[in-house]
């Protein structure tokens, strides 16, 4: 890691982040000494997925912990379905930008625009607008830089990707949520003064709803520490089944989902059967987004043998991150086809396995980056598919080992987050 003179208080992090951060020169922000520094956080992409919800409270918690003297204003895309109230309860000082007048005030008064975690530079248009309108600094925390196709099918990046990298080069700092994105940015010539790897902000989400979790456990005779969670997912999220998304039916994606739905869920059923029969534990089938309750019942629960199904609990409704985290932390571990529930689990020291495939972005590869290589399963590789059931059983039968690995990954993530937040503070100094 190469440092500029601003980086002295990050020296203790070198061993944890060596080779992952490049720091260069950059200008500082002028501000009056008699007011707090102000960040305009661009985040909160949608509310039909608890992972998308979790990006924002995770980054807010990190800012609260590492920059307690900084005022934060949230510029959201969506905070409906009660998410605004959840954020207000956990972060009472947070100001949520609502409407053109609020936004104009934020543009006039904030010192730094911070783009939150996401599958890409989601709000690229808004970042460009801030940069061109204010001339003040902006930074990016924990995104994926997606490249369409593979290097073989698309050897040259498209113009849109090049334009994105050109904009990122104007940032004071850019942190990617997996090292593959970081490598791609460097390959394409990103010249931001600070570039590095910072795992998804959702790792730091600390929302809790213990009352709801205890109610769930009591209703289904689930005993803390004696159940495992399992999350289904189709290759493509069928957003056309969620009325508020107003998404058109996609016959190509639907056909792909149908072609691989059995392939992608049969290993989880085998894992559920083994967990129930070999360990006597229960399994909770639960969702990460609003399409997955029906998927879980149809592909995971209903096909199970009767003796196994008696010890499997199906959650029929969607939930918020607080209840989900409070439930996960009462369980022995989690496995499935999603990413952000495992992220929230590791953020709380709960063992979690991630299954992924080519249709997803490379976000799942961050599991390798935080030392959980063998807890990542490529479901386009039959060898990985075959090893999933045993790995899920091991979460229960080798619980002490699994918890130690989860704790080590959690510490690694916290170190990387601290490094990134130091860069945020430097951009405000």
C-alpha positions, 0 to 999 in steps of 0.5 A: 500500500502506498500512502500520501501524507494524510494517511498516517493514522491508517498505518496500523491497518497496513497488515490487514490491507496490504496491496488493496489500497492505492493513495495519491494526492488530492485537494482538500475541502474548505469549510468554516471552522464553526460548523460540522462537516456535512456528508450527502449520502446517496443510497437507499436504492429499493425496499423490496429486498432487505439487502438493498435496505441494509446498505444504508443503515450499515454505512450510517452505522460506520459513519456514526462510529468512525466520524461521530462529529459529521452531519449526514443527510440521506438522499434516497431513491426509496425509503417507503414500506416503513424504511424511513421510520426504521432509519429515523428510529435508529439514527434520530439525527439523520436528515432525509432529503425530500423534494427539490428544495431539500436537495438544493439546500443539501447541494449548497451546504454539504461538503462531500457526496458519498455514494453508498454500496450497490451493484454498480455506480447506481446513481451515476447520473446524480454523482455526475450532477454533483461533480459538475454543479458543485465542484466539491469532492465525492467518494464511493463506498463498496460498489461492484464495477460490473463488466458485461460478459467475460473477457473472452466474449467481450474483450474490450469494455463498452463505452458506458463502462469507460465513462463510469471509470472516467467519472470515478477517476474524479472521485477523492476515493473509490472503494470496491466491494470485491477485489475483482472490481478493484482490479478491473478499475485499475486495469481501465486506468482509474486515477482516483487519488484513493482506490481500494477494497471495502466490503459491502456496507451491509456488514455493519448493519446493526438494526435489531427487532428482538421482540419480533424474532422471539415471537417467531421462534416461540410460534414455531418451537424454534430453539435458539442455537438449534436451527439453521436458516435457508434462503432460496433464489431464482437465477433472475429476480422476477420483479414482474411479480411485485406490483409496485415495481411495475416491471414488464414480464421478461420471457427470456429471464423467466425461461432461464429461471424455470430451466435451472430452478430445480438444479439450484434448489435440489442441493439445499433440499439435500442439505435440509434433509441431512441437517434434520435427520443427522442433527435433529435441528430445525430449518427455517426457510426465509426470504431476502426479497419479496419474491422468495416466500413462494419460491421457498415453499414451492422449491424447498419445503413442499418437495421434502419427505414428510418426516423432514418437513415436520422440522422445517419452518416456512416463513410466508411473509416478507420482513425487515432487516432488524427482524431478520438479523435478530433471527439469524443471530439466534440461529446456528448459521445460514445457507442459500442462494442470496448474498446480503443475508450472509453478509448480515450474518457474518457482520454479527459473527454468524456462519454463512454460506453463499451460493452464486452463479454467472447471472449475478454480478461478481459480488459473491467473490468478496467471500474469497476476499474476506477469507471464506473461500470454501464457504463460496459455492459456484453453482455453475460448477458441479463440484461446488454443487456437490459439496454444498450439503456437507458444508451446510451440515458442518455449520451444525456439527462443527459449530465451534470451528464455524463460529471462529471462522465467522468471527475472523471474517468479521474482524477482517471486514471491520479492519477494511471498513476502518481503512475506508472510513479514514479515507472519508475523513481525509476527504473532509479535512 
